[in-house]
Amino acid sequence: MKIKTLLIVALSCFSIIPMIIISFFVVSNVIKDDKTNFENLVIDTTNNQVNNVGEYLSMIKNTSISLSGLDDIKAYDNNNQKAAEALASFADNNSFIDEIIIIDSSGKVIISSNQENNGINFTQYDKISDKAEGELVAMQIETSGAPKTAICVKQSLGSAELIVLANSDYFSRLYSGYSFANTGRIMIVDPYLAIIDNGVFSRTLSEESQDEYKNIYDAFVNKTDFSDVKTISYENSSVKRLAGIKSIPDTGWYILAVADLMDTTSAGKIRPAFISFNIWVGVLLFVGSIFVAIYITKPLEKIQDTLIRIRRGDHEARIDVMTNNEYGSIARSFNDLIDDIIVSEGRYRTIIEMSDSIIFEWNFKTNEVFFSNNFNKKFSYRPPSDHFGDSFLLKVKVHPEDDKRYREDLEGLSKGLEFKNNEYRFKNIYGDFIWVLIKTATLKDKNGEPIKVIGAITDIDREKKNEQLLTERASFDSLTQLYNRETVEHKIESEISLSTQRKSEIAILLIDIDDFKIYNDKYSHATGDAVLQFTAKTIQDAIKDFGFAGRFGGDEFVVCIRNAEINSPAKIAHTLLKNFEEGFVSDGETLKVKASIGIAVLRDANVSVEKIISLADDAMYKIKKSGKSNYGFI
């Protein structure tokens, strides 16, 4: 018989009878079962939240320990400025921190990551002054006149104390709108029974000991062991409630899962005759149901067992083809599908493992992001969850010059667009910025809406830096590291165009080393190279803030001075001649350098590069003819 026909007959025969049996069990057993299930739900909910909160509290505590061990922090009294910069930098780079302060024994703020608070009194000092070092405490603090929840921890710095004020935004995000069993909610209690309810400081439990939380407060006072979840019943405004309580290991904090108990008072209203009738009907239905269930579900059990084996890693498991009905068709189709999936998965894994690129997947439906295993070899970020808000794509440290462009491209990617400018600099596991190439492919549904993005992040740092090196080598003189002739002429041409917009003058200095041939002939060509390098460095040091220079050829150098009306070319030339005269030491001998300098000042933006350099050259040759080792204008 076809399964479809069998199901129709079975449902026709037993559609009314199961309703009667269900009504009996609902009345007689569901309340009792629901109580048990409800208590289990509270226990499971409490257990499930311990790790989330514990990890966040541990992160805050570990942060305070790390900060107190930094040299700049420990030496705050020697260099307040460095300590303040260290605190501000750490607070800026860790969003969970509201403020980090160093206070003296009276509670006065010595240094704060928020410089506006330096010198003020920390008003909550009395609430933490007697607390143990490294102990986390919840409190309500005033921020710009508005109360705000903070998690506070202190560490000793000798005569002072380091205090980290972490925010409760994590709890707000975690539990905002969170509920279970319709009325349930999560609360967090610190070692001193301060309650954080829905991420916000609510009250101190002892203040409520005679009101809603009396039974809970008594349990804490009696030092109940909360290493495992304990459930406590209590009543408030005639509403019965159940609370699950468990301690968060190594913190002294507690998780409370609280919800209203369900009303189960209707169980005794069912009449005895109705019960008797349902019992007899139930016996008959039970026998028939067993037969039908065994007949129908036996093939399903085989399919289920095969699925479980495959899920556990037995990729050779397949469903035995039992009949030619729908079960047989399902079994054959399923086996074929598993074969295709195993082959595709193996091919995919092989490609991923052989690739140097980091493969990622962004699922828009679940808003989750997954990365291939080789991600950890390149980047140090460890997301607290798979949610996009915690993912590397959003949290990555991008070079300031690339950050805006990357964020714009990421926003476009979320709308189904591909990355346009896909080369960026990311900070790697060693703290260095490296060039990466990102390629993406967007998968869309039948309506054209994006559902998933598959991407690859490739390290192209070596290629980019080789490219930059080749560019630099093409623009600079290899001996002096100054611009070569072609580059310096292009830059002077740009400065001429800009001088009109700036409404300023530029000056060109043409410098020629006097009697340069002597260095090569008397000493060596290596000494001659050293003279050129010394001359280039002397020029670069003198003009680095307001000009640039290049080697024009041989022993000639050209210098461009911006804002010549302020940066006197004559004074610069005089300084250069004086510094040349001081010389440098080569093979134990001090070699002095003399030079002739010609100066031309540009006051007409229509003059060409060749013309202004030619004028400086004429001025330089006049100096050569009049005795050398001097400077002059034309």
C-alpha positions as CSV (number, residue, x, y, z in Angstrom):
1,M,0.0,0.0,0.0
2,K,1.2,3.5,-0.8
3,I,2.3,5.5,2.2
4,K,0.0,8.4,1.2
5,T,-3.0,6.0,1.2
6,L,-2.0,4.5,4.5
7,L,-1.7,7.9,6.1
8,I,-5.1,8.9,4.9
9,V,-6.7,5.8,6.4
10,A,-4.8,6.1,9.7
11,L,-5.7,9.8,10.1
12,S,-9.4,9.1,9.3
13,C,-9.6,6.4,11.9
14,F,-7.8,8.1,14.7
15,S,-8.3,11.8,14.2
16,I,-11.2,12.1,16.7
17,I,-9.9,9.6,19.3
18,P,-6.5,11.3,19.8
19,M,-8.3,14.5,20.6
20,I,-10.1,12.8,23.5
21,I,-6.9,11.3,24.8
22,I,-5.0,14.5,24.4
23,S,-7.7,16.4,26.4
24,F,-7.3,13.9,29.2
25,F,-3.6,14.2,29.4
26,V,-3.7,18.0,29.0
27,V,-6.0,18.3,32.0
28,S,-4.4,15.6,34.2
29,N,-0.7,15.8,33.4
30,V,0.3,18.9,31.4
31,I,0.4,21.2,34.5
32,K,2.7,18.8,36.3
33,D,4.9,18.3,33.3
34,D,4.9,22.0,32.5
35,K,6.2,22.7,36.0
36,T,9.0,20.3,35.5
37,N,9.7,21.6,32.0
38,F,9.5,25.2,33.3
39,E,12.0,24.5,36.1
40,N,14.3,22.8,33.6
41,L,14.0,25.8,31.3
42,V,15.0,28.2,34.1
43,I,17.9,25.9,35.0
44,D,19.1,25.6,31.3
45,T,18.7,29.4,30.8
46,T,20.8,30.1,33.9
47,N,23.5,27.7,32.8
48,N,23.6,29.0,29.3
49,Q,24.3,32.6,30.4
50,V,27.1,31.9,32.8
51,N,29.9,31.6,30.2
52,N,28.8,34.7,28.2
53,V,28.9,36.9,31.3
54,G,32.0,35.1,32.8
55,E,34.0,35.8,29.7
56,Y,33.2,39.5,29.7
57,L,34.0,39.9,33.4
58,S,37.3,38.0,32.9
59,M,38.2,40.3,30.0
60,I,37.6,43.3,32.2
61,K,39.7,41.9,35.1
62,N,42.5,40.8,32.8
63,T,42.5,44.2,31.2
64,S,43.1,45.9,34.6
65,I,45.9,43.4,35.4
66,S,47.6,44.1,32.0
67,L,47.3,47.8,32.4
68,S,48.8,47.8,35.9
69,G,51.8,45.9,34.6
70,L,52.6,48.4,31.8
71,D,55.9,50.3,32.5
72,D,54.3,53.7,31.5
73,I,51.5,53.2,34.0
74,K,53.7,51.9,36.9
75,A,56.0,54.9,36.3
76,Y,53.2,57.4,36.2
77,D,54.7,59.6,38.9
78,N,57.8,60.1,36.7
79,N,56.0,60.9,33.5
80,N,52.3,61.8,33.9
81,Q,52.0,62.7,30.3
82,K,53.2,59.2,29.0
83,A,50.9,57.5,31.5
84,A,48.0,59.7,30.4
85,E,48.6,58.9,26.8
86,A,48.8,55.2,27.5
87,L,45.5,55.3,29.4
88,A,43.8,57.3,26.6
89,S,45.1,55.1,23.9
90,F,44.0,51.9,25.7
91,A,40.5,53.3,26.4
92,D,40.1,54.5,22.7
93,N,41.1,51.0,21.4
94,N,38.8,49.1,23.7
95,S,35.2,50.0,23.3
96,F,34.1,48.3,26.5
97,I,36.1,50.7,28.6
98,D,34.4,54.0,29.7
99,E,37.3,55.4,31.6
100,I,40.6,54.5,33.2
101,I,41.9,56.5,36.2
102,I,44.7,56.6,38.7
103,I,43.7,58.0,42.1
104,D,45.5,58.7,45.3
105,S,44.5,57.4,48.8
106,S,42.0,60.2,49.2
107,G,40.1,59.4,46.0
108,K,41.5,62.3,44.0
109,V,42.0,61.6,40.3
110,I,45.7,62.0,39.4
111,I,45.5,60.8,35.8
112,S,42.5,59.9,33.7
113,S,42.0,58.6,30.2
114,N,39.5,61.5,30.0
115,Q,41.7,64.5,30.7
116,E,38.7,66.6,31.7
117,N,38.4,64.5,34.9
118,N,42.1,65.1,36.0
119,G,42.2,66.6,39.5
120,I,38.6,65.9,40.5
121,N,37.4,63.6,43.3
122,F,36.2,60.2,42.3
123,T,32.8,60.3,44.0
124,Q,32.3,56.6,44.1
125,Y,35.7,55.9,45.8
126,D,34.0,55.0,49.1
127,K,32.2,52.2,47.3
128,I,35.4,50.5,46.1
129,S,38.1,51.7,48.6
130,D,37.6,48.7,50.8
131,K,37.2,46.2,48.0
132,A,39.9,43.6,47.2
133,E,42.3,44.2,44.4
134,G,41.0,42.7,41.1
135,E,37.5,42.4,42.5
136,L,34.7,43.4,40.1
137,V,32.0,45.6,41.5
138,A,28.8,47.0,39.9
139,M,27.8,50.6,40.6
140,Q,26.0,53.6,39.2
141,I,28.2,56.5,38.3
142,E,27.4,60.0,37.1
143,T,28.5,60.8,33.6
144,S,27.9,64.3,32.4
145,G,25.1,64.6,34.9
146,A,23.4,61.4,33.9
147,P,23.6,58.1,35.8
148,K,25.3,55.2,34.0
149,T,26.0,51.6,34.9
150,A,29.7,50.7,35.3
151,I,31.7,47.6,36.3
152,C,34.6,48.8,38.4
153,V,37.9,47.0,39.2
154,K,41.0,48.3,40.9
155,Q,44.7,47.4,40.9
156,S,47.4,48.6,43.2
157,L,50.1,51.0,42.0
158,G,51.9,51.4,45.2
159,S,50.6,54.5,46.9
160,A,48.0,55.0,44.3
161,E,45.4,52.7,42.6
162,L,44.4,52.1,39.0
163,I,40.7,51.9,38.5
164,V,39.1,50.6,35.3
165,L,35.4,51.6,34.6
166,A,34.0,49.2,32.1
167,N,30.5,49.9,30.6
168,S,27.6,47.5,30.7
169,D,26.8,47.9,27.0
170,Y,27.7,44.3,26.5
171,F,24.9,43.2,28.9
172,S,22.5,45.7,27.3
173,R,23.1,44.2,23.9
174,L,23.0,40.6,25.2
175,Y,19.7,41.0,27.2
176,S,17.9,43.9,25.6
177,G,14.6,42.4,24.6
178,Y,15.7,39.0,25.7
179,S,13.1,36.9,27.4
180,F,12.2,33.3,28.0
181,A,8.9,31.7,29.0
182,N,7.1,35.0,28.0
183,T,7.8,36.7,31.4
184,G,11.4,35.6,32.0
185,R,14.4,37.9,32.2
186,I,18.1,37.8,33.1
187,M,19.7,39.6,36.0
188,I,23.3,39.8,37.1
189,V,24.3,40.2,40.7
190,D,27.8,41.3,41.9
191,P,29.5,40.0,45.1
192,Y,27.9,42.8,47.1
193,L,24.4,42.0,45.8
194,A,24.1,44.9,43.5
195,I,21.7,44.0,40.6
196,I,22.2,44.7,36.9
197,D,18.8,44.3,35.3
198,N,18.6,44.3,31.5
199,G,22.1,45.8,31.4
200,V,21.3,48.7,33.8
201,F,22.1,49.1,37.5
202,S,18.8,48.5,39.3
203,R,19.2,48.2,43.1
204,T,21.1,46.6,45.9
205,L,19.5,43.3,46.8
206,S,19.8,43.9,50.6
207,E,17.5,47.0,50.2
208,E,14.8,44.7,48.9
209,S,15.3,41.9,51.5
210,Q,11.8,42.4,53.0
211,D,10.1,42.9,49.7
212,E,10.1,41.0,46.4
213,Y,13.5,39.3,46.7
214,K,13.3,38.2,50.4
215,N,13.8,34.4,49.7
216,I,16.6,35.1,47.3
217,Y,18.3,37.5,49.8
218,D,17.9,35.0,52.6
219,A,19.7,32.4,50.4
220,F,22.6,34.7,49.9
221,V,22.8,35.6,53.6
222,N,22.7,31.9,54.5
223,K,25.7,31.4,52.1
224,T,23.9,28.9,49.9
225,D,26.2,27.1,47.5
226,F,25.4,28.3,44.0
227,S,28.1,26.3,42.1
228,D,25.2,24.5,40.5
229,V,21.9,26.2,39.6
230,K,19.6,26.5,42.6
231,T,15.9,27.4,42.0
232,I,14.1,29.5,44.5
233,S,10.4,30.3,44.6
234,Y,9.0,33.6,45.9
235,E,5.9,35.7,45.6
236,N,5.4,39.4,44.7
237,S,2.1,41.1,44.4
238,S,0.3,37.7,44.4
239,V,2.4,36.6,41.4
240,K,4.4,33.4,42.0
241,R,7.8,33.4,40.5
242,L,10.8,31.1,40.1
243,A,14.4,32.2,40.1
244,G,17.4,30.1,38.9
245,I,20.7,31.2,40.5
246,K,24.2,30.2,39.7
247,S,27.6,31.6,40.6
248,I,30.0,32.7,37.8
249,P,33.3,30.9,38.4
250,D,36.3,33.0,39.6
251,T,34.3,36.3,39.8
252,G,32.0,36.2,42.9
253,W,29.2,37.3,40.6
254,Y,25.8,35.5,40.0
255,I,23.4,34.9,37.1
256,L,19.6,35.0,37.9
257,A,17.0,33.8,35.5
258,V,13.6,34.9,36.8
259,A,10.1,34.1,35.4
260,D,6.5,33.8,36.5
261,L,5.2,30.3,37.4
262,M,2.2,29.1,35.5
263,D,-1.2,28.5,37.1
264,T,-1.9,24.8,37.4
265,T,-5.0,24.8,39.6
266,S,-7.3,23.4,37.0
267,A,-6.0,19.8,37.1
268,G,-8.6,18.5,39.6
269,K,-11.7,19.7,37.8
270,I,-12.0,16.8,35.4
271,R,-14.8,14.4,36.2
272,P,-14.2,10.7,37.1
273,A,-16.6,9.4,34.4
274,F,-14.7,11.3,31.7
275,I,-11.5,9.8,33.0
276,S,-12.8,6.3,32.9
277,F,-14.1,6.7,29.4
278,N,-10.9,8.0,28.2
279,I,-8.9,5.2,29.8
280,W,-10.8,2.5,27.9
281,V,-10.7,4.4,24.6
282,G,-7.0,5.0,25.2
283,V,-6.3,1.3,25.6
284,L,-7.8,0.5,22.2
285,L,-6.1,3.4,20.5
286,F,-2.8,2.5,22.1
287,V,-2.8,-1.0,20.6
288,G,-3.8,0.3,17.1
289,S,-1.3,3.2,17.3
290,I,1.5,0.8,18.1
291,F,0.9,-1.2,15.0
292,V,0.5,1.8,12.7
293,A,3.5,3.6,14.2
294,I,5.8,0.6,13.8
295,Y,4.7,0.0,10.2
296,I,5.1,3.6,9.2
297,T,8.1,4.7,11.2
298,K,10.4,1.7,10.7
299,P,11.7,3.1,7.3
300,L,11.9,6.6,8.8
301,E,14.0,5.2,11.7
302,K,16.5,3.8,9.2
303,I,16.7,7.1,7.4
304,Q,17.2,8.9,10.8
305,D,19.9,6.5,11.9
306,T,21.7,7.0,8.6
307,L,21.6,10.7,9.0
308,I,23.0,10.5,12.5
309,R,25.9,8.3,11.3
310,I,26.7,10.7,8.6
311,R,26.5,13.7,10.9
312,R,29.0,11.9,13.3
313,G,31.5,11.6,10.4
314,D,30.7,8.2,8.8
315,H,30.6,9.4,5.2
316,E,30.3,5.9,4.0
317,A,26.8,5.5,5.6
318,R,23.9,5.1,3.1
319,I,20.2,4.3,3.4
320,D,19.3,0.7,2.4
321,V,16.8,0.8,-0.5
322,M,13.9,-1.2,1.0
323,T,10.9,-0.8,-1.3
324,N,9.8,0.7,-4.6
325,N,7.3,3.1,-2.9
326,E,8.0,6.7,-1.9
327,Y,10.5,5.5,0.8
328,G,12.6,3.8,-1.8
329,S,12.6,6.9,-4.0
330,I,13.6,9.1,-1.1
331,A,16.4,6.6,-0.1
332,R,17.8,6.5,-3.6
333,S,17.6,10.3,-4.0
334,F,19.1,10.9,-0.6
335,N,22.1,8.5,-1.3
336,D,22.8,10.2,-4.6
337,L,22.7,13.6,-2.9
338,I,25.1,12.5,-0.2
339,D,27.5,11.2,-2.8
340,D,27.5,14.5,-4.6
341,I,27.8,16.5,-1.3
342,I,30.8,14.4,-0.1
343,V,32.6,14.8,-3.5
344,S,31.8,18.6,-3.6
345,E,32.9,19.0,0.1
346,G,36.1,17.1,-0.5
347,R,36.9,19.2,-3.5
348,Y,36.0,22.4,-1.7
349,R,38.2,21.5,1.3
350,T,41.1,20.6,-0.9
351,I,40.9,23.9,-2.7
352,I,40.7,25.9,0.6
353,E,43.6,24.0,2.2
354,M,45.8,24.5,-0.9
355,S,45.0,28.1,-1.2
356,D,47.2,30.8,0.4
357,S,44.1,33.1,0.4
358,I,41.8,33.5,3.4
359,I,38.3,32.5,2.4
360,F,35.3,34.0,4.2
361,E,31.5,33.7,3.9
362,W,29.0,36.4,5.0
363,N,25.4,35.0,5.3
364,F,23.0,37.9,5.1
365,K,20.0,35.8,6.4
366,T,21.8,34.9,9.7
367,N,24.1,37.9,9.6
368,E,27.0,35.6,10.5
369,V,30.5,35.5,9.1
370,F,32.9,32.5,8.9
371,F,36.6,32.4,8.0
372,S,38.8,29.6,6.8
373,N,41.3,28.1,9.3
374,N,44.3,29.8,7.8
375,F,42.9,33.2,9.0
376,N,44.6,32.7,12.4
377,K,48.1,32.6,10.8
378,K,47.7,36.1,9.4
379,F,45.5,38.0,11.8
380,S,45.3,38.0,15.6
381,Y,41.6,39.0,16.0
382,R,39.4,36.4,17.8
383,P,35.7,37.3,17.5
384,P,33.5,36.6,20.5
385,S,30.8,35.2,18.2
386,D,30.0,34.6,14.5
387,H,27.7,37.6,14.3
388,F,28.7,40.2,11.8
389,G,28.9,42.9,14.5
390,D,31.8,40.9,16.1
391,S,33.4,39.8,12.9
392,F,36.9,40.7,11.5
393,L,35.3,42.4,8.5
394,L,33.9,45.1,10.8
395,K,36.5,45.1,13.5
396,V,39.7,45.0,11.3
397,K,42.3,47.7,11.9
398,V,42.6,49.5,8.5
399,H,45.3,52.0,7.6
400,P,44.0,55.5,8.1
401,E,44.5,56.3,4.4
402,D,42.4,53.3,3.4
403,D,39.8,53.2,6.2
404,K,37.2,55.4,4.6
405,R,37.4,53.7,1.3
406,Y,37.2,50.3,2.9
407,R,34.1,51.2,5.0
408,E,32.3,52.5,1.9
409,D,33.1,49.3,0.0
410,L,31.9,47.2,3.0
411,E,28.7,49.1,3.1
412,G,28.2,48.5,-0.6
413,L,28.9,44.8,-0.1
414,S,26.1,44.5,2.4
415,K,23.8,45.8,-0.3
416,G,24.8,43.3,-2.9
417,L,27.6,45.3,-4.6
418,E,31.0,44.0,-5.3
419,F,34.2,45.5,-3.8
420,K,35.4,48.2,-6.3
421,N,38.6,49.5,-4.7
422,N,39.7,46.1,-3.4
423,E,43.3,46.8,-2.2
424,Y,43.8,47.9,1.4
425,R,46.3,47.9,4.2
426,F,45.2,45.7,7.2
427,K,47.1,45.3,10.5
428,N,48.4,41.8,10.8
429,I,49.2,39.5,13.7
430,Y,52.5,41.2,14.2
431,G,51.0,44.7,14.4
432,D,52.2,45.7,11.0
433,F,50.1,47.1,8.1
434,I,50.2,44.8,5.1
435,W,48.6,45.1,1.7
436,V,45.7,42.7,1.0
437,L,43.5,42.1,-2.1
438,I,39.9,41.3,-1.5
439,K,37.8,39.6,-4.1
440,T,34.1,38.8,-3.6
441,A,31.2,37.0,-5.3
442,T,27.6,37.8,-4.2
443,L,25.0,35.0,-4.4
444,K,21.4,36.2,-4.9
445,D,18.0,34.6,-4.7
446,K,15.5,34.3,-7.5
447,N,14.3,37.8,-6.7
448,G,17.7,39.3,-7.1
449,E,18.2,39.9,-3.4
450,P,21.7,39.2,-2.0
451,I,21.7,36.2,0.4
452,K,25.4,35.4,0.8
453,V,28.9,36.7,-0.1
454,I,31.9,34.5,-0.7
455,G,35.2,36.3,-0.6
456,A,39.0,35.7,-0.6
457,I,41.6,37.9,1.2
458,T,45.0,37.6,-0.5
459,D,48.3,38.9,1.0
460,I,49.8,41.1,-1.8
461,D,52.2,43.0,0.6
462,R,55.4,41.8,-1.1
463,E,54.2,42.6,-4.6
464,K,53.0,46.1,-3.5
465,K,56.2,46.9,-1.7
466,N,58.3,45.7,-4.6
467,E,56.2,48.0,-6.9
468,Q,56.7,50.9,-4.5
469,L,60.5,50.2,-4.4
470,L,60.7,50.1,-8.2
471,T,58.8,53.5,-8.3
472,E,61.2,55.0,-5.7
473,R,64.3,53.7,-7.5
474,A,63.0,55.3,-10.7
475,S,62.5,58.6,-9.0
476,F,65.7,58.8,-6.9
477,D,69.4,59.0,-7.5
478,S,70.8,55.7,-6.2
479,L,74.0,57.2,-4.7
480,T,72.7,60.3,-2.9
481,Q,69.0,59.3,-2.4
482,L,67.9,62.7,-3.7
483,Y,65.6,63.1,-6.6
484,N,67.1,62.4,-10.0
485,R,67.2,65.1,-12.7
486,E,63.9,64.2,-14.4
487,T,62.0,63.9,-11.1
488,V,63.3,67.2,-9.7
489,E,62.4,69.0,-12.9
490,H,58.8,67.7,-12.7
491,K,58.5,68.8,-9.0
492,I,59.9,72.3,-9.8
493,E,57.4,72.6,-12.6
494,S,54.6,71.7,-10.1
495,E,56.0,74.2,-7.6
496,I,55.9,77.0,-10.3
497,S,52.2,76.2,-10.9
498,L,51.4,76.2,-7.2
499,S,53.3,79.5,-6.4
500,T,50.6,81.5,-8.1
501,Q,47.9,79.9,-6.0
502,R,50.0,80.3,-2.8
503,K,50.9,83.8,-3.8
504,S,54.5,83.1,-2.8
505,E,57.9,83.1,-4.3
506,I,60.2,80.1,-4.9
507,A,64.0,80.2,-5.2
508,I,66.2,77.8,-7.1
509,L,69.8,77.2,-5.9
510,L,72.2,75.5,-8.2
511,I,75.1,74.1,-6.2
512,D,78.4,72.9,-7.8
513,I,81.2,71.4,-5.7
514,D,84.5,73.3,-6.3
515,D,87.4,71.2,-7.6
516,F,85.5,68.0,-7.2
517,K,88.0,66.2,-9.5
518,I,90.7,66.5,-6.8
519,Y,88.8,64.1,-4.5
520,N,88.7,61.4,-7.2
521,D,92.3,61.9,-8.3
522,K,94.0,62.5,-4.9
523,Y,92.0,59.9,-2.9
524,S,89.7,57.5,-4.9
525,H,86.4,57.4,-6.6
526,A,84.9,55.9,-3.4
527,T,86.0,59.1,-1.6
528,G,84.4,61.1,-4.4
529,D,81.1,59.2,-3.8
530,A,81.4,59.9,-0.1
531,V,81.8,63.7,-0.9
532,L,78.6,63.6,-3.0
533,Q,76.7,61.7,-0.3
534,F,77.9,64.2,2.4
535,T,76.9,67.1,0.2
536,A,73.5,65.6,-0.4
537,K,72.8,64.9,3.3
538,T,73.9,68.4,4.3
539,I,71.5,69.9,1.7
540,Q,68.7,67.6,2.8
541,D,69.1,68.5,6.5
542,A,69.1,72.2,5.8
543,I,65.9,72.4,3.6
544,K,63.8,69.4,4.7
545,D,61.1,71.6,6.3
546,F,60.6,74.0,3.4
547,G,62.1,72.6,0.2
548,F,63.5,69.7,-1.8
549,A,66.6,68.9,-3.7
550,G,67.9,66.7,-6.5
551,R,71.2,65.6,-8.1
552,F,71.3,67.4,-11.4
553,G,74.3,65.5,-12.7
554,G,77.9,64.8,-11.8
555,D,78.8,67.1,-8.9
556,E,75.9,69.5,-9.4
557,F,72.8,69.8,-7.2
558,V,69.6,71.8,-7.6
559,V,67.5,73.0,-4.6
560,C,64.0,74.4,-4.6
561,I,63.0,76.7,-1.7
562,R,59.3,77.4,-1.0
563,N,58.1,80.7,0.4
564,A,61.4,82.4,-0.5
565,E,60.1,85.7,0.9
566,I,60.2,84.0,4.3
567,N,62.8,81.3,4.0
568,S,65.8,83.6,2.9
569,P,67.7,81.9,0.0
570,A,70.8,83.9,1.0
571,K,70.7,82.7,4.6
572,I,70.2,79.1,3.4
573,A,73.1,79.4,1.0
574,H,75.3,80.8,3.8
575,T,74.3,77.9,6.1
576,L,75.1,75.4,3.4
577,L,78.6,76.8,2.7
578,K,79.3,76.9,6.5
579,N,78.2,73.2,6.9
580,F,80.1,72.1,3.8
581,E,83.2,73.8,5.3
582,E,82.9,71.7,8.5
583,G,83.5,68.6,6.3
584,F,83.4,64.9,7.3
585,V,85.9,62.2,8.3
586,S,87.1,59.7,5.7
587,D,89.7,57.1,6.6
588,G,90.8,59.2,9.6
589,E,91.1,62.4,7.7
590,T,88.7,65.4,7.8
591,L,87.7,66.4,4.2
592,K,86.2,69.8,3.8
593,V,83.9,70.6,0.9
594,K,83.7,73.9,-0.9
595,A,81.0,74.9,-3.4
596,S,79.7,77.7,-5.6
597,I,76.0,78.5,-5.3
598,G,73.9,80.4,-7.9
599,I,70.5,81.7,-6.8
600,A,67.5,82.6,-8.9
601,V,64.2,83.8,-7.4
602,L,61.0,83.1,-9.4
603,R,58.5,86.0,-9.4
604,D,56.8,85.2,-12.7
605,A,54.9,82.0,-12.9
606,N,55.2,82.0,-16.7
607,V,58.9,81.3,-16.5
608,S,59.8,77.7,-17.5
609,V,61.7,75.2,-15.5
610,E,64.6,75.3,-18.0
611,K,64.7,79.1,-17.7
612,I,64.8,79.4,-14.0
613,I,67.5,76.6,-13.7
614,S,69.5,78.3,-16.4
615,L,69.4,81.6,-14.5
616,A,70.6,79.9,-11.4
617,D,73.3,78.3,-13.5
618,D,74.4,81.7,-14.8
619,A,74.6,83.0,-11.2
620,M,76.7,80.0,-10.2
621,Y,79.2,80.5,-13.0
622,K,79.7,84.1,-12.1
623,I,80.7,82.9,-8.6
624,K,83.1,80.4,-10.2
625,K,84.8,83.1,-12.2
626,S,85.0,85.5,-9.2
627,G,86.9,83.1,-6.9
628,K,84.5,80.2,-6.0
629,S,83.2,79.1,-2.6
630,N,80.5,81.7,-2.3
631,Y,77.0,82.4,-3.4
632,G,75.3,85.0,-5.6
633,F,72.0,86.1,-7.2
634,I,71.0,86.9,-10.7
